[in-house]
């Protein structure tokens, strides 16, 4: 096989990727061995190894201990609809993160008090070290882990109030907008920053993925009269879901 200017390992990875995408190498098929890649493409062991590493990093193949490298089944991405907050009407933490009414979901949560890190303090516009309530969520759709969310609320606002714990009290589990309204704070807008990064091992374990595979990270903050009242990191596996936005045009 003739190679052009592109590095040889990328040429090999491109050809193997094409075979995966067109079905020549279907899901669960074993990837050609390093020796076979070396012979078929006329490359060195180093090039063959690097090509396999590229496909693994991209999520097209996975290694199985003592067995070899196999083509991963790539599910068609499902949608997670982001429509912003609901200023009126009942809501839940699940609807906060997945606005598609056709989806039936549930969540698990755990809340603890801690000192605000530099990053969290900056987002909440408080001093580093001030006390916040951190809540970790695992959201599921039809039993399948869909996304993770870690939220922080300043205890200067919620401490010694009925909404101290997001999932307990008279408006527990009703979402940020309803909870803040219960202490006379009117949430009037919400901002999200979207980026992508490699997933952490703990995130992969919770979401049923592979460490290092790309995740979508959404940094969301709710505001009441310009003051941040809650900020959160939402993590979504990028190979399984897409974040879809439906926003009003003004």
Secondary structure, 3 states (H helix, E strand, C coil): CCCCCCCHHHHHHHHHHHHHHCCCCCCCCECCCHHHHHHHHCCCHHHHHHHHHHHHHCCCEEEECCCEEEECCCCCCEEEEECCCCCCCCCCHHHHHCCCCCCCEEEEEEEEEEECCHHHHHHHCCCCCCEEEEEEEEEEECCEEEEEEEEEEEHHHHCCCCCCCCCCCCCCCCHHHHHHHCCCCCCCEEEEEEEEEECCHHHHHHHCCCCCCEEEEEEEEEEECCEEEEEEEEEEECCCEEEEECCCCC
